[in-house]
Amino acid sequence: MQAVLDGTVLADASDADVVTIEGNWYFPPDTVTSQALSMSDTPYTCPWKGEAQYFNVQTGEGSHQDAAWSYPEPPASAIGRVGRDFSGYVAFDPKVTVG
């Protein structure tokens, strides 16, 4: 499974390694093209997944603000709810093609 924006592959992982949460695909951190992401200052805290880290995504076409996010340290209750540890996994904005 890949996450692609503007022809740039942002993440590439096997289907078994990707987690779906609330309709979003979360990629393991080691499958994400880290040089395409830069930390954003945008704050967000999910009531059940905890504090999020947003990322700006850079492609050859330009920068896309807050087009990716992660939950670096989700609470144990969130991990239990998902059924898998998704700490640091990265999800992408709907403008990113995942498939």
VEXMIMI-497628 format. One record per atom (N, C-alpha, C): residue in three letters; y, z, x; residue number from 1. Coordinates in nm, 2 decimals. Last residue first. Layout:
REM residues N
     r        y        z        x     k
   ALA        Y        Z        X   NUM
...
REM end
This chain:
REM residues 99
     r        y        z        x     k
   GLY     0.37    -0.16    -0.35    99
   GLY     0.24    -0.22    -0.40    99
   GLY     0.15    -0.26    -0.29    99
   VAL     0.70    -0.13    -0.42    98
   VAL     0.58    -0.06    -0.37    98
   VAL     0.46    -0.12    -0.44    98
   THR     1.02    -0.21    -0.35    97
   THR     0.90    -0.26    -0.40    97
   THR     0.78    -0.19    -0.34    97
   VAL     1.30    -0.03    -0.42    96
   VAL     1.21    -0.05    -0.32    96
   VAL     1.08    -0.10    -0.39    96
   LYS     1.44     0.05    -0.65    95
   LYS     1.47    -0.08    -0.59    95
   LYS     1.38    -0.12    -0.48    95
   PRO     1.35     0.31    -0.70    94
   PRO     1.29     0.20    -0.77    94
   PRO     1.33     0.06    -0.72    94
   ASP     1.33     0.49    -0.39    93
   ASP     1.41     0.45    -0.50    93
   ASP     1.33     0.33    -0.57    93
   PHE     1.04     0.65    -0.26    92
   PHE     1.15     0.56    -0.25    92
   PHE     1.20     0.52    -0.39    92
   ALA     0.91     0.94    -0.07    91
   ALA     0.91     0.85    -0.19    91
   ALA     1.04     0.76    -0.18    91
   VAL     0.71     1.09     0.18    90
   VAL     0.84     1.02     0.15    90
   VAL     0.82     0.92     0.03    90
   TYR     0.60     1.41     0.26    89
   TYR     0.57     1.28     0.22    89
   TYR     0.70     1.22     0.17    89
   GLY     0.66     1.68     0.32    88
   GLY     0.71     1.58     0.41    88
   GLY     0.68     1.43     0.37    88
   SER     0.38     1.79     0.15    87
   SER     0.49     1.83     0.24    87
   SER     0.53     1.72     0.33    87
   PHE     0.17     1.76    -0.03    86
   PHE     0.26     1.65    -0.01    86
   PHE     0.39     1.68     0.07    86
   ASP    -0.15     1.86    -0.07    85
   ASP    -0.03     1.90     0.00    85
   ASP     0.05     1.77     0.03    85
   ARG    -0.27     1.84    -0.41    84
   ARG    -0.27     1.79    -0.27    84
   ARG    -0.14     1.83    -0.20    84
   GLY    -0.22     1.89    -0.67    83
   GLY    -0.36     1.89    -0.62    83
   GLY    -0.38     1.84    -0.48    83
   VAL     0.01     1.93    -0.80    82
   VAL    -0.02     1.80    -0.76    82
   VAL    -0.17     1.78    -0.72    82
   ARG    -0.01     2.21    -0.83    81
   ARG     0.01     2.13    -0.95    81
   ARG    -0.03     1.98    -0.92    81
   GLY    -0.03     2.30    -0.57    80
   GLY    -0.14     2.32    -0.66    80
   GLY    -0.13     2.23    -0.78    80
   ILE     0.22     2.23    -0.48    79
   ILE     0.11     2.17    -0.42    79
   ILE    -0.01     2.18    -0.51    79
   ALA     0.37     2.40    -0.65    78
   ALA     0.39     2.25    -0.66    78
   ALA     0.27     2.18    -0.60    78
   SER     0.29     2.65    -0.55    77
   SER     0.27     2.62    -0.69    77
   SER     0.28     2.47    -0.72    77
   ALA     0.39     2.65    -0.29    76
   ALA     0.24     2.64    -0.31    76
   ALA     0.21     2.60    -0.46    76
   PRO     0.69     2.44    -0.27    75
   PRO     0.62     2.57    -0.29    75
   PRO     0.47     2.55    -0.32    75
   PRO     0.75     2.20     0.00    74
   PRO     0.73     2.24    -0.15    74
   PRO     0.66     2.37    -0.16    74
   GLU     0.92     2.12     0.23    73
   GLU     0.84     2.25     0.22    73
   GLU     0.83     2.28     0.07    73
   PRO     1.03     1.86     0.21    72
   PRO     0.97     1.91     0.34    72
   PRO     0.88     2.03     0.33    72
   TYR     1.01     1.61     0.01    71
   TYR     1.01     1.76    -0.01    71
   TYR     0.95     1.82     0.12    71
   SER     1.22     1.32     0.03    70
   SER     1.10     1.40     0.06    70
   SER     1.12     1.54     0.02    70
   TRP     1.34     0.99    -0.04    69
   TRP     1.35     1.13    -0.04    69
   TRP     1.21     1.19    -0.01    69
   ALA     1.56     0.70    -0.04    68
   ALA     1.43     0.77    -0.01    68
   ALA     1.45     0.92    -0.01    68
   ALA     1.81     0.61    -0.08    67
   ALA     1.70     0.53    -0.13    67
   ALA     1.56     0.59    -0.10    67
   ASP     2.07     0.71    -0.01    66
   ASP     1.97     0.79    -0.09    66
   ASP     1.86     0.72    -0.15    66
   GLN     2.21     0.39     0.03    65
   GLN     2.23     0.53     0.03    65
   GLN     2.13     0.60    -0.06    65
   HIS     2.12     0.14     0.23    64
   HIS     2.10     0.18     0.09    64
   HIS     2.10     0.33     0.09    64
   SER     2.27    -0.10     0.44    63
   SER     2.23     0.04     0.42    63
   SER     2.22     0.07     0.27    63
   GLY     2.14    -0.43     0.52    62
   GLY     2.24    -0.33     0.50    62
   GLY     2.18    -0.19     0.48    62
   GLU     1.95    -0.62     0.59    61
   GLU     2.05    -0.66     0.49    61
   GLU     2.16    -0.55     0.47    61
   GLY     1.77    -0.50     0.75    60
   GLY     1.85    -0.60     0.81    60
   GLY     1.96    -0.65     0.72    60
   THR     1.81    -0.15     0.64    59
   THR     1.74    -0.28     0.65    59
   THR     1.82    -0.38     0.72    59
   GLN     1.80     0.19     0.60    58
   GLN     1.87     0.08     0.67    58
   GLN     1.77    -0.04     0.68    58
   VAL     1.85     0.44     0.37    57
   VAL     1.75     0.34     0.42    57
   VAL     1.83     0.22     0.48    57
   ASN     1.90     0.79     0.38    56
   ASN     1.96     0.65     0.36    56
   ASN     1.86     0.56     0.43    56
   PHE     1.73     1.05     0.22    55
   PHE     1.75     0.96     0.33    55
   PHE     1.82     0.83     0.29    55
   TYR     1.71     1.40     0.11    54
   TYR     1.73     1.25     0.09    54
   TYR     1.76     1.18     0.22    54
   GLN     1.50     1.65     0.06    53
   GLN     1.58     1.59     0.17    53
   GLN     1.59     1.44     0.13    53
   ALA     1.48     1.91    -0.19    52
   ALA     1.46     1.77    -0.14    52
   ALA     1.54     1.74    -0.02    52
   GLU     1.34     2.21    -0.27    51
   GLU     1.45     2.15    -0.21    51
   GLU     1.41     2.01    -0.15    51
   GLY     1.09     2.20    -0.55    50
   GLY     1.17     2.27    -0.45    50
   GLY     1.29     2.18    -0.39    50
   LYS     0.94     2.13    -0.75    49
   LYS     0.90     2.08    -0.62    49
   LYS     0.98     2.14    -0.51    49
   TRP     1.05     2.24    -0.99    48
   TRP     0.92     2.28    -0.95    48
   TRP     0.87     2.23    -0.81    48
   PRO     1.32     2.17    -1.00    47
   PRO     1.28     2.30    -1.05    47
   PRO     1.14     2.34    -1.01    47
   CYS     1.46     2.03    -0.70    46
   CYS     1.37     2.01    -0.82    46
   CYS     1.33     2.15    -0.87    46
   THR     1.77     2.00    -0.57    45
   THR     1.65     2.09    -0.58    45
   THR     1.58     2.06    -0.71    45
   TYR     1.97     1.82    -0.35    44
   TYR     1.90     1.82    -0.47    44
   TYR     1.78     1.92    -0.46    44
   PRO     2.25     1.68    -0.17    43
   PRO     2.17     1.80    -0.21    43
   PRO     2.09     1.77    -0.34    43
   THR     2.31     1.45     0.08    42
   THR     2.30     1.47    -0.07    42
   THR     2.20     1.58    -0.10    42
   ASP     2.32     1.38     0.34    41
   ASP     2.37     1.51     0.30    41
   ASP     2.36     1.54     0.15    41
   SER     2.04     1.21     0.48    40
   SER     2.16     1.21     0.39    40
   SER     2.20     1.36     0.37    40
   MET     1.89     1.08     0.78    39
   MET     1.91     1.19     0.68    39
   MET     2.05     1.18     0.61    39
   SER     1.76     0.75     0.78    38
   SER     1.85     0.85     0.84    38
   SER     1.88     0.96     0.73    38
   LEU     1.51     0.51     0.84    37
   LEU     1.56     0.62     0.76    37
   LEU     1.66     0.71     0.84    37
   ALA     1.40     0.33     1.01    36
   ALA     1.47     0.28     0.90    36
   ALA     1.54     0.39     0.81    36
   GLN     1.26     0.47     1.19    35
   GLN     1.38     0.42     1.24    35
   GLN     1.46     0.36     1.12    35
   SER     1.01     0.53     1.06    34
   SER     1.12     0.64     1.07    34
   SER     1.25     0.58     1.11    34
   THR     0.83     0.40     0.84    33
   THR     0.90     0.35     0.95    33
   THR     1.03     0.44     0.97    33
   VAL     0.55     0.61     0.76    32
   VAL     0.69     0.56     0.73    32
   VAL     0.75     0.51     0.85    32
   THR     0.32     0.73     0.81    31
   THR     0.31     0.59     0.77    31
   THR     0.44     0.53     0.74    31
   ASP     0.37     1.00     0.86    30
   ASP     0.33     0.92     0.98    30
   ASP     0.31     0.77     0.94    30
   PRO     0.42     1.11     0.60    29
   PRO     0.53     1.08     0.70    29
   PRO     0.49     0.99     0.82    29
   PRO     0.26     0.93     0.33    28
   PRO     0.25     1.03     0.44    28
   PRO     0.36     1.00     0.54    28
   PHE     0.45     0.85     0.04    27
   PHE     0.38     0.81     0.16    27
   PHE     0.37     0.92     0.26    27
   TYR     0.44     0.86    -0.30    26
   TYR     0.48     0.93    -0.19    26
   TYR     0.39     0.90    -0.07    26
   TRP     0.56     0.69    -0.58    25
   TRP     0.46     0.69    -0.48    25
   TRP     0.51     0.76    -0.35    25
   ASN     0.63     0.82    -0.91    24
   ASN     0.68     0.78    -0.77    24
   ASN     0.56     0.79    -0.67    24
   GLY     0.54     0.93    -1.14    23
   GLY     0.57     0.79    -1.14    23
   GLY     0.62     0.73    -1.00    23
   GLU     0.50     1.20    -1.07    22
   GLU     0.60     1.16    -1.17    22
   GLU     0.64     1.02    -1.16    22
   ILE     0.35     1.11    -0.79    21
   ILE     0.40     1.23    -0.86    21
   ILE     0.51     1.17    -0.95    21
   THR     0.08     1.00    -0.60    20
   THR     0.18     0.96    -0.70    20
   THR     0.22     1.09    -0.77    20
   VAL     0.03     0.95    -0.25    19
   VAL     0.02     1.04    -0.37    19
   VAL     0.12     1.00    -0.47    19
   VAL    -0.18     0.78    -0.02    18
   VAL    -0.05     0.78    -0.10    18
   VAL    -0.07     0.87    -0.22    18
   ASP    -0.43     0.74     0.08    17
   ASP    -0.34     0.84     0.15    17
   ASP    -0.21     0.86     0.07    17
   ALA    -0.56     0.55    -0.06    16
   ALA    -0.61     0.68    -0.07    16
   ALA    -0.52     0.79    -0.01    16
   ASP    -0.42     0.32     0.01    15
   ASP    -0.41     0.37    -0.13    15
   ASP    -0.45     0.52    -0.14    15
   SER    -0.29     0.34     0.34    14
   SER    -0.40     0.31     0.25    14
   SER    -0.37     0.37     0.11    14
   ALA     0.05     0.24     0.41    13
   ALA    -0.06     0.34     0.41    13
   ALA    -0.17     0.29     0.32    13
   ASP     0.37     0.19     0.52    12
   ASP     0.24     0.12     0.51    12
   ASP     0.13     0.22     0.52    12
   ALA     0.72     0.16     0.47    11
   ALA     0.60     0.24     0.48    11
   ALA     0.48     0.16     0.46    11
   LEU     0.90    -0.04     0.49    10
   LEU     0.95     0.09     0.51    10
   LEU     0.83     0.19     0.53    10
   VAL     0.95    -0.36     0.59     9
   VAL     0.84    -0.27     0.55     9
   VAL     0.89    -0.13     0.59     9
   THR     1.20    -0.57     0.46     8
   THR     1.17    -0.47     0.56     8
   THR     1.06    -0.38     0.51     8
   GLY     1.28    -0.72     0.25     7
   GLY     1.19    -0.78     0.34     7
   GLY     1.15    -0.69     0.46     7
   ASP     1.43    -0.54     0.10     6
   ASP     1.50    -0.65     0.17     6
   ASP     1.41    -0.72     0.28     6
   LEU     1.17    -0.32     0.12     5
   LEU     1.31    -0.34     0.07     5
   LEU     1.38    -0.44     0.16     5
   VAL     0.85    -0.19     0.05     4
   VAL     0.93    -0.30     0.11     4
   VAL     1.07    -0.31     0.04     4
   ALA     0.57    -0.01     0.11     3
   ALA     0.70     0.00     0.05     3
   ALA     0.79    -0.09     0.12     3
   GLN     0.22    -0.08     0.05     2
   GLN     0.34    -0.09     0.13     2
   GLN     0.47    -0.06     0.04     2
   MET    -0.12     0.00     0.08     1
   MET     0.00     0.00     0.00     1
   MET     0.12     0.00     0.09     1
REM end
